[in-house]
Amino acid sequence: MDPEASAVIASHLLARETLLWCGRPHDTTALRWRASIVILIGIAALALRALPLDSSLAERADLNSILLAVLVCVLVAEAIVFHTYLSNTFYGVTDQRVIIVSGLREPEVVGVLLDRLNTPQLRVQRIYRHIELRGHSEKMFQPSYLPFTNPSVPPDWIGWAECYRLLALEEPLRVRDLIIESAHKLE
């Protein structure tokens, strides 16, 4: 168990609740993808500025390069917000619930009762290195991440099914099995 995550999660435990596992996001793949996209858009903006064009095309290239520069700034800001969320996120699995502590300034605590996995309210699944606890919904497409929002706890204002994510875990299969086993013990 991660000692820093253990200290953060332990302060949110209920009476007679036992911490079985705790951790935090470790994978930086998402950050690398974002950095690659920002670099490609930045190169495109520089290429538009460097091309010698006639006057009408030069004006259009200037406008396009300014728009690309604004897009690069927005992508950089979104990457900073995403990284801040990930660096301030801690996960815990207890014998009663899954705990997510995450936030930009003040840490917000979300506890998902494992009893709900024994009913049709929530289902758990592993997606690559992530674990997702999601409510059932009739909607077919639900984005995995909305920019400038908490990736572990998507906003409820979007109107989709309830969803919680444990992102970039080192041993996602082991954690998923631990969640399912703990839920079955509560039956």
Residue pairs with C-beta under 8 A, 6 or more apart in sequence:
1 19
1 21
1 22
1 23
2 22
2 23
2 24
2 90
4 24
4 90
5 22
5 23
5 24
5 90
5 91
5 92
6 19
6 22
8 22
8 90
8 101
8 107
9 19
9 22
9 90
9 91
9 92
9 99
9 101
10 19
12 92
12 99
12 101
12 109
12 111
13 19
13 94
13 99
14 96
17 94
17 95
17 96
17 97
18 94
18 95
19 92
19 93
19 94
20 93
20 94
20 95
20 178
20 182
21 92
21 93
21 175
21 178
22 90
22 91
22 92
22 93
23 90
23 91
23 169
23 170
23 175
24 89
24 90
24 91
25 86
25 89
25 167
25 168
25 169
26 168
26 169
26 170
27 129
27 167
27 168
27 169
28 168
29 168
30 82
30 167
30 168
31 79
31 82
31 83
31 86
34 75
34 78
34 79
34 82
35 79
37 75
38 72
38 75
38 76
38 79
41 68
41 71
41 72
41 75
42 68
42 72
44 68
45 65
45 68
45 69
45 72
46 65
48 61
48 64
48 65
48 68
49 61
49 62
49 65
51 61
53 61
78 147
78 148
81 104
81 147
81 148
82 151
84 104
85 102
85 103
85 104
85 150
85 151
85 152
86 151
86 167
86 168
88 102
88 103
88 104
88 107
89 100
89 101
89 102
89 152
89 167
90 100
90 101
90 102
91 98
91 99
91 100
91 101
91 152
91 166
91 169
92 98
92 99
92 101
93 99
93 175
93 178
93 179
93 182
94 182
95 114
95 182
95 185
95 186
96 113
96 114
96 115
96 182
96 186
97 111
97 112
97 113
97 114
98 111
98 112
98 114
98 133
98 164
98 166
98 179
99 109
99 110
99 111
99 112
100 109
100 110
100 111
100 112
100 152
100 153
100 164
100 166
101 107
101 108
101 109
101 110
102 108
102 110
102 150
102 152
102 153
103 150
108 150
108 153
110 152
110 153
110 164
112 122
112 133
112 164
114 179
114 182
114 183
114 186
115 183
115 186
116 122
117 123
117 124
117 133
117 179
117 180
117 183
118 183
118 184
118 186
118 187
120 136
121 135
121 136
122 133
122 134
122 135
122 162
123 133
123 134
123 136
124 131
124 132
124 133
124 176
124 179
124 180
124 183
125 131
125 132
125 134
125 176
126 132
126 172
126 173
126 176
128 172
129 167
129 168
129 169
129 172
130 165
130 166
130 167
130 168
130 169
130 172
131 165
131 166
131 169
131 172
131 175
131 176
131 179
132 163
132 164
132 165
132 166
133 163
133 164
133 165
133 179
134 161
134 162
134 163
134 164
135 161
135 162
135 163
136 161
137 160
137 161
139 160
139 161
142 160
142 161
142 163
145 151
145 154
146 154
146 155
146 158
149 155
151 165
151 167
152 164
152 165
152 166
152 167
153 163
153 164
153 165
154 160
154 163
154 165
156 162
166 172
166 175
169 175
